[in-house]
């Protein structure tokens, strides 16, 4: 019997007034990351705050990391705030390795909050 394959990326989008929360589950990797970007890009205009809840992400690769950066840039262009919540150990380490943790930490005053 083969090992169960870890689920691909799924996410739910919840709107509450001026805030949209995107709860991500699974793996944010090449092949799944673009869908998150496309959906995130759709909800940013007209939303004051977009929260990416990353508590249930099990793995993020470089493509997934790129999507987080692209969503941040798009949010800034649209005068929206982007928050990254519940960074797991693997993602936090990836951000440190790529020197993006300090960039995201400095960006807190520009709309990225790391909790």
DRENVOKE-502742 format. One record per atom (N, C-alpha, C): residue number from 0; chain; x, y, z. Coordinates in steps of 0.2 Angstrom, whole numbers, plus 5000, padded with zeros to 4 digits. Example, Ala and Ser with C-alpha at 12.3 -4.5 7.8 and 13.67 -1.06 7.14 Angstrom:
BEGIN
[r 0,"A",[5066,4972,5039]]
[r 0,"A",[5062,4978,5039]]
[r 0,"A",[5066,4984,5039]]
[r 1,"A",[5064,4989,5035]]
[r 1,"A",[5068,4995,5036]]
[r 1,"A",[5064,5000,5039]]
// end
This chain:
BEGIN
[r 0,"A",[5004,4994,5000]]
[r 0,"A",[5000,5000,5000]]
[r 0,"A",[5004,5006,5000]]
[r 1,"A",[5003,5011,4996]]
[r 1,"A",[5007,5017,4995]]
[r 1,"A",[5005,5022,5001]]
[r 2,"A",[5010,5026,5002]]
[r 2,"A",[5009,5032,5007]]
[r 2,"A",[5004,5036,5004]]
[r 3,"A",[5000,5039,5009]]
[r 3,"A",[4995,5044,5006]]
[r 3,"A",[4998,5050,5004]]
[r 4,"A",[4996,5053,4999]]
[r 4,"A",[4999,5059,4996]]
[r 4,"A",[4997,5065,5000]]
[r 5,"A",[5001,5069,5002]]
[r 5,"A",[4999,5075,5006]]
[r 5,"A",[4995,5080,5001]]
[r 6,"A",[4990,5082,5004]]
[r 6,"A",[4985,5086,5000]]
[r 6,"A",[4989,5092,4997]]
[r 7,"A",[4986,5094,4991]]
[r 7,"A",[4988,5100,4988]]
[r 7,"A",[4985,5106,4991]]
[r 8,"A",[4986,5112,4989]]
[r 8,"A",[4984,5118,4992]]
[r 8,"A",[4976,5119,4991]]
[r 9,"A",[4973,5120,4997]]
[r 9,"A",[4966,5122,4997]]
[r 9,"A",[4966,5129,5001]]
[r 10,"A",[4961,5133,5000]]
[r 10,"A",[4960,5139,5004]]
[r 10,"A",[4953,5141,5004]]
[r 11,"A",[4951,5144,5009]]
[r 11,"A",[4944,5147,5010]]
[r 11,"A",[4945,5155,5010]]
[r 12,"A",[4940,5158,5007]]
[r 12,"A",[4940,5166,5008]]
[r 12,"A",[4934,5168,5011]]
[r 13,"A",[4935,5172,5017]]
[r 13,"A",[4930,5174,5021]]
[r 13,"A",[4930,5182,5021]]
[r 14,"A",[4925,5185,5020]]
[r 14,"A",[4924,5192,5020]]
[r 14,"A",[4921,5195,5026]]
[r 15,"A",[4923,5200,5029]]
[r 15,"A",[4920,5203,5035]]
[r 15,"A",[4921,5210,5035]]
[r 16,"A",[4916,5214,5032]]
[r 16,"A",[4917,5221,5031]]
[r 16,"A",[4923,5222,5026]]
[r 17,"A",[4927,5227,5029]]
[r 17,"A",[4933,5229,5025]]
[r 17,"A",[4939,5224,5025]]
[r 18,"A",[4938,5218,5028]]
[r 18,"A",[4943,5213,5029]]
[r 18,"A",[4942,5207,5026]]
[r 19,"A",[4947,5204,5022]]
[r 19,"A",[4946,5197,5019]]
[r 19,"A",[4951,5193,5022]]
[r 20,"A",[4949,5187,5024]]
[r 20,"A",[4954,5182,5027]]
[r 20,"A",[4954,5176,5022]]
[r 21,"A",[4960,5174,5020]]
[r 21,"A",[4961,5168,5016]]
[r 21,"A",[4965,5163,5020]]
[r 22,"A",[4961,5158,5022]]
[r 22,"A",[4964,5152,5026]]
[r 22,"A",[4967,5147,5021]]
[r 23,"A",[4974,5146,5022]]
[r 23,"A",[4977,5141,5017]]
[r 23,"A",[4978,5135,5021]]
[r 24,"A",[4978,5129,5017]]
[r 24,"A",[4979,5123,5020]]
[r 24,"A",[4983,5119,5015]]
[r 25,"A",[4988,5115,5017]]
[r 25,"A",[4992,5110,5013]]
[r 25,"A",[4998,5113,5011]]
[r 26,"A",[5000,5112,5004]]
[r 26,"A",[5007,5114,5002]]
[r 26,"A",[5006,5120,4997]]
[r 27,"A",[5010,5125,4999]]
[r 27,"A",[5010,5131,4994]]
[r 27,"A",[5017,5130,4990]]
[r 28,"A",[5016,5127,4984]]
[r 28,"A",[5021,5125,4980]]
[r 28,"A",[5020,5126,4973]]
[r 29,"A",[5025,5125,4969]]
[r 29,"A",[5024,5126,4961]]
[r 29,"A",[5019,5121,4959]]
[r 30,"A",[5014,5124,4955]]
[r 30,"A",[5008,5120,4953]]
[r 30,"A",[5002,5122,4957]]
[r 31,"A",[5003,5124,4963]]
[r 31,"A",[4997,5126,4967]]
[r 31,"A",[4997,5134,4969]]
[r 32,"A",[5003,5137,4969]]
[r 32,"A",[5004,5144,4971]]
[r 32,"A",[5000,5149,4967]]
[r 33,"A",[5000,5148,4960]]
[r 33,"A",[4997,5153,4955]]
[r 33,"A",[4990,5153,4957]]
[r 34,"A",[4986,5148,4959]]
[r 34,"A",[4979,5149,4960]]
[r 34,"A",[4978,5153,4966]]
[r 35,"A",[4982,5153,4971]]
[r 35,"A",[4981,5157,4977]]
[r 35,"A",[4983,5164,4975]]
[r 36,"A",[4988,5165,4971]]
[r 36,"A",[4989,5172,4969]]
[r 36,"A",[4983,5175,4965]]
[r 37,"A",[4980,5171,4960]]
[r 37,"A",[4975,5174,4956]]
[r 37,"A",[4969,5175,4960]]
[r 38,"A",[4967,5171,4965]]
[r 38,"A",[4961,5172,4970]]
[r 38,"A",[4963,5178,4974]]
[r 39,"A",[4969,5179,4977]]
[r 39,"A",[4971,5184,4981]]
[r 39,"A",[4971,5191,4978]]
[r 40,"A",[4973,5191,4972]]
[r 40,"A",[4973,5197,4967]]
[r 40,"A",[4966,5199,4966]]
[r 41,"A",[4961,5195,4966]]
[r 41,"A",[4954,5197,4964]]
[r 41,"A",[4951,5200,4970]]
[r 42,"A",[4953,5198,4977]]
[r 42,"A",[4950,5201,4983]]
[r 42,"A",[4953,5207,4985]]
[r 43,"A",[4959,5209,4983]]
[r 43,"A",[4963,5214,4986]]
[r 43,"A",[4960,5221,4984]]
[r 44,"A",[4958,5222,4978]]
[r 44,"A",[4955,5229,4976]]
[r 44,"A",[4948,5230,4980]]
[r 45,"A",[4948,5236,4984]]
[r 45,"A",[4942,5237,4987]]
[r 45,"A",[4942,5234,4994]]
[r 46,"A",[4947,5231,4996]]
[r 46,"A",[4948,5228,5003]]
[r 46,"A",[4953,5231,5007]]
[r 47,"A",[4952,5234,5013]]
[r 47,"A",[4957,5237,5016]]
[r 47,"A",[4962,5233,5019]]
[r 48,"A",[4960,5227,5021]]
[r 48,"A",[4965,5222,5025]]
[r 48,"A",[4964,5215,5022]]
[r 49,"A",[4969,5212,5020]]
[r 49,"A",[4969,5205,5018]]
[r 49,"A",[4973,5201,5023]]
[r 50,"A",[4970,5196,5026]]
[r 50,"A",[4974,5192,5030]]
[r 50,"A",[4975,5185,5027]]
[r 51,"A",[4982,5183,5027]]
[r 51,"A",[4983,5177,5025]]
[r 51,"A",[4985,5172,5031]]
[r 52,"A",[4980,5168,5032]]
[r 52,"A",[4981,5164,5038]]
[r 52,"A",[4985,5157,5036]]
[r 53,"A",[4991,5157,5038]]
[r 53,"A",[4995,5151,5035]]
[r 53,"A",[4996,5146,5040]]
[r 54,"A",[4992,5145,5045]]
[r 54,"A",[4993,5140,5051]]
[r 54,"A",[4993,5133,5048]]
[r 55,"A",[4989,5132,5043]]
[r 55,"A",[4988,5125,5041]]
[r 55,"A",[4992,5123,5035]]
[r 56,"A",[4997,5128,5033]]
[r 56,"A",[5002,5126,5028]]
[r 56,"A",[5007,5121,5030]]
[r 57,"A",[5008,5116,5027]]
[r 57,"A",[5013,5111,5029]]
[r 57,"A",[5020,5112,5025]]
[r 58,"A",[5020,5116,5020]]
[r 58,"A",[5026,5116,5016]]
[r 58,"A",[5026,5122,5011]]
[r 59,"A",[5031,5126,5011]]
[r 59,"A",[5031,5132,5006]]
[r 59,"A",[5038,5131,5002]]
[r 60,"A",[5037,5131,4995]]
[r 60,"A",[5044,5131,4991]]
[r 60,"A",[5045,5138,4989]]
[r 61,"A",[5050,5139,4984]]
[r 61,"A",[5051,5146,4982]]
[r 61,"A",[5046,5149,4978]]
[r 62,"A",[5042,5145,4974]]
[r 62,"A",[5036,5148,4970]]
[r 62,"A",[5031,5150,4975]]
[r 63,"A",[5030,5147,4981]]
[r 63,"A",[5025,5149,4986]]
[r 63,"A",[5027,5155,4989]]
[r 64,"A",[5034,5156,4990]]
[r 64,"A",[5036,5162,4993]]
[r 64,"A",[5036,5167,4989]]
[r 65,"A",[5037,5166,4982]]
[r 65,"A",[5036,5171,4977]]
[r 65,"A",[5029,5174,4977]]
[r 66,"A",[5024,5170,4978]]
[r 66,"A",[5017,5172,4978]]
[r 66,"A",[5016,5176,4984]]
[r 67,"A",[5018,5175,4990]]
[r 67,"A",[5017,5179,4995]]
[r 67,"A",[5020,5186,4994]]
[r 68,"A",[5026,5186,4991]]
[r 68,"A",[5029,5193,4989]]
[r 68,"A",[5025,5196,4984]]
[r 69,"A",[5022,5193,4979]]
[r 69,"A",[5018,5196,4974]]
[r 69,"A",[5012,5199,4977]]
[r 70,"A",[5009,5195,4981]]
[r 70,"A",[5003,5197,4984]]
[r 70,"A",[5004,5204,4988]]
[r 71,"A",[5009,5204,4992]]
[r 71,"A",[5011,5210,4996]]
[r 71,"A",[5012,5216,4991]]
[r 72,"A",[5016,5215,4986]]
[r 72,"A",[5017,5220,4981]]
[r 72,"A",[5010,5223,4978]]
[r 73,"A",[5006,5218,4976]]
[r 73,"A",[4999,5220,4973]]
[r 73,"A",[4995,5224,4979]]
[r 74,"A",[4995,5221,4985]]
[r 74,"A",[4991,5225,4990]]
[r 74,"A",[4994,5232,4991]]
[r 75,"A",[5000,5233,4991]]
[r 75,"A",[5003,5240,4992]]
[r 75,"A",[5001,5244,4986]]
[r 76,"A",[5001,5241,4980]]
[r 76,"A",[4999,5245,4974]]
[r 76,"A",[4991,5247,4975]]
[r 77,"A",[4987,5243,4978]]
[r 77,"A",[4980,5244,4979]]
[r 77,"A",[4979,5248,4985]]
[r 78,"A",[4984,5250,4989]]
[r 78,"A",[4983,5254,4995]]
[r 78,"A",[4979,5249,5000]]
[r 79,"A",[4981,5243,5000]]
[r 79,"A",[4978,5238,5005]]
[r 79,"A",[4983,5236,5010]]
[r 80,"A",[4981,5233,5015]]
[r 80,"A",[4986,5230,5020]]
[r 80,"A",[4986,5223,5019]]
[r 81,"A",[4992,5220,5020]]
[r 81,"A",[4992,5213,5019]]
[r 81,"A",[4995,5210,5026]]
[r 82,"A",[4992,5205,5029]]
[r 82,"A",[4995,5202,5035]]
[r 82,"A",[4996,5195,5034]]
[r 83,"A",[5002,5193,5036]]
[r 83,"A",[5004,5186,5036]]
[r 83,"A",[5003,5183,5043]]
[r 84,"A",[4998,5179,5044]]
[r 84,"A",[4997,5176,5051]]
[r 84,"A",[5000,5169,5052]]
[r 85,"A",[5002,5167,5058]]
[r 85,"A",[5004,5160,5059]]
[r 85,"A",[5009,5157,5055]]
[r 86,"A",[5015,5160,5054]]
[r 86,"A",[5020,5157,5050]]
[r 86,"A",[5023,5151,5054]]
[r 87,"A",[5023,5146,5050]]
[r 87,"A",[5026,5139,5053]]
[r 87,"A",[5033,5140,5053]]
[r 88,"A",[5036,5135,5056]]
[r 88,"A",[5043,5135,5057]]
[r 88,"A",[5047,5134,5050]]
[r 89,"A",[5044,5130,5046]]
[r 89,"A",[5047,5130,5039]]
[r 89,"A",[5047,5136,5035]]
[r 90,"A",[5042,5139,5035]]
[r 90,"A",[5041,5146,5032]]
[r 90,"A",[5045,5151,5035]]
[r 91,"A",[5045,5151,5041]]
[r 91,"A",[5050,5156,5045]]
[r 91,"A",[5057,5155,5043]]
[r 92,"A",[5059,5149,5043]]
[r 92,"A",[5066,5147,5041]]
[r 92,"A",[5067,5149,5034]]
[r 93,"A",[5063,5148,5029]]
[r 93,"A",[5063,5150,5022]]
[r 93,"A",[5064,5157,5022]]
[r 94,"A",[5060,5161,5025]]
[r 94,"A",[5061,5168,5025]]
[r 94,"A",[5067,5171,5028]]
[r 95,"A",[5070,5167,5033]]
[r 95,"A",[5076,5169,5036]]
[r 95,"A",[5082,5168,5031]]
[r 96,"A",[5082,5162,5028]]
[r 96,"A",[5087,5159,5023]]
[r 96,"A",[5087,5164,5017]]
[r 97,"A",[5081,5167,5015]]
[r 97,"A",[5081,5171,5009]]
[r 97,"A",[5082,5178,5011]]
[r 98,"A",[5083,5180,5017]]
[r 98,"A",[5084,5187,5019]]
[r 98,"A",[5077,5191,5019]]
[r 99,"A",[5072,5187,5018]]
[r 99,"A",[5065,5191,5017]]
[r 99,"A",[5062,5192,5024]]
[r 100,"A",[5064,5188,5029]]
[r 100,"A",[5061,5189,5036]]
[r 100,"A",[5062,5196,5038]]
[r 101,"A",[5068,5199,5037]]
[r 101,"A",[5070,5206,5039]]
[r 101,"A",[5066,5210,5035]]
[r 102,"A",[5065,5209,5029]]
[r 102,"A",[5061,5213,5024]]
[r 102,"A",[5054,5214,5026]]
[r 103,"A",[5051,5208,5028]]
[r 103,"A",[5044,5208,5030]]
[r 103,"A",[5044,5211,5037]]
[r 104,"A",[5048,5210,5041]]
[r 104,"A",[5048,5213,5048]]
[r 104,"A",[5048,5221,5047]]
[r 105,"A",[5053,5223,5043]]
[r 105,"A",[5053,5230,5041]]
[r 105,"A",[5047,5233,5038]]
[r 106,"A",[5043,5228,5034]]
[r 106,"A",[5037,5231,5031]]
[r 106,"A",[5031,5231,5035]]
[r 107,"A",[5032,5229,5042]]
[r 107,"A",[5026,5229,5046]]
[r 107,"A",[5023,5236,5046]]
[r 108,"A",[5027,5241,5046]]
[r 108,"A",[5024,5248,5045]]
[r 108,"A",[5021,5250,5039]]
[r 109,"A",[5022,5245,5034]]
[r 109,"A",[5019,5246,5027]]
[r 109,"A",[5014,5241,5026]]
[r 110,"A",[5012,5237,5031]]
[r 110,"A",[5006,5233,5030]]
[r 110,"A",[5007,5226,5031]]
[r 111,"A",[5013,5223,5032]]
[r 111,"A",[5014,5216,5033]]
[r 111,"A",[5015,5215,5041]]
[r 112,"A",[5011,5211,5044]]
[r 112,"A",[5012,5209,5051]]
[r 112,"A",[5013,5202,5051]]
[r 113,"A",[5018,5200,5055]]
[r 113,"A",[5020,5193,5056]]
[r 113,"A",[5018,5192,5063]]
[r 114,"A",[5014,5187,5064]]
[r 114,"A",[5012,5185,5070]]
[r 114,"A",[5013,5177,5071]]
// end
